[in-house]
Amino acid sequence: DKAGHKHFMAKEIAEQPTVIAQTVQRYLGAEDNAITLPDDSLDFNTISRLSLVACGTAYFACLTAKYWFERLAGIPVDVDVASEFRYREPPIPAGTLALFVSQSGETADTLAALRYCKGRAARIASVVNVPESSIARESDLCLPTLAGTEIGVASTKAFTCQLTVLLLLALRAASDRGRLDEARKVELLDGLRALPNTLNRALDVSSTLEDIAQDLAEAQDILFLGRGLMYPLALEGALKLKEISYIHAEAYASGELKHGPIALIDTHMPVVVFAPHDALFDKSVSNMQEVMARGGKVVFVTDRKGWAAGQEGVWRHAIMPDVDPILAPILYAIPAQLLAYHTAVAKGTDVDQPRNLAKSVTVE
Ligand code: M6R
């Protein structure tokens, strides 16, 4: 049942405020500011390193979480694609928490990587959307995402729920390790509680993004750029677009541009830049100017302050509501998903069942 939407993907994008509210409520009391995990024996003071492993979109959720765990909790983090991790046979140092992220909980490579860590890692945890799945059953600690059934092959609500759980876990780690002062903790937890509202306001920008998508649908190649927390989101935006519109897209950390990919820029190349007005904003704008100086057509996804400061020469833009920079990846996932969705609809491709793809990849 698509609940009045044209595609399951559209329905699942629209459901995000609701399922994120459910996920936040599962881990965070309405009254107090304690973050409760299903098994309270996990003490981050005993964890010296995190190893995050996943595939596809779940891998990009892990790349985002690396910034959170390192910045908020001061824990070193490695992130691996499961298909590489399992055959590399990496040494697992003492004190490692191995964390596997998967919507289906049945991805063959992720499950094999989990089995490799058994007997090697201090603890095995997973962030999974299907509680009875193999990955959930085989981990010591399973942190559910409450996204509900996801039918569209392109992951949307499962991704933002994964981000939500990973951020809550990073905040719990920061608390355990005494790295987060109370005022900042309250600010971030209130931001998480307010997120459903903020996401609703981001969904209101859909028609602007639909408009931009009519032009993107004409492109052969599209570049996505971001810095800091927006870099993994740029990767996710490019994957989403490739999957459902079949337009070639690539993502780079904006600072990498001049080390090669800038050679691609010409007047035919739309460049989507995710850049809220955060600590790295000025650097993002100067990267964006490098693109525009070479004729690149910039789609600027930013907030009000960012638009006021960086609009010169921009081709198209979308303005997101204000949000704490730590929460921005969850919010900016919405325009990334909507750009891909509307571009695919404009091209007339099969949004929910893209060619060559399966919802759950249970073979290698
Ligand atoms: O079920 P999983 O989260 O383990 O799946 C991982 C990837 O196969 C999945 O995220 C894939 O990249 C999606 N089609 C992305 O939209």
Residues whose N, C-alpha, C, O or C-beta is under 5 A from the ligand:
A	BS01	M6R	C55 G56 T57 A58 V101 S102 Q103 S104 G105 T107 V153 A154 S155 K359 V361
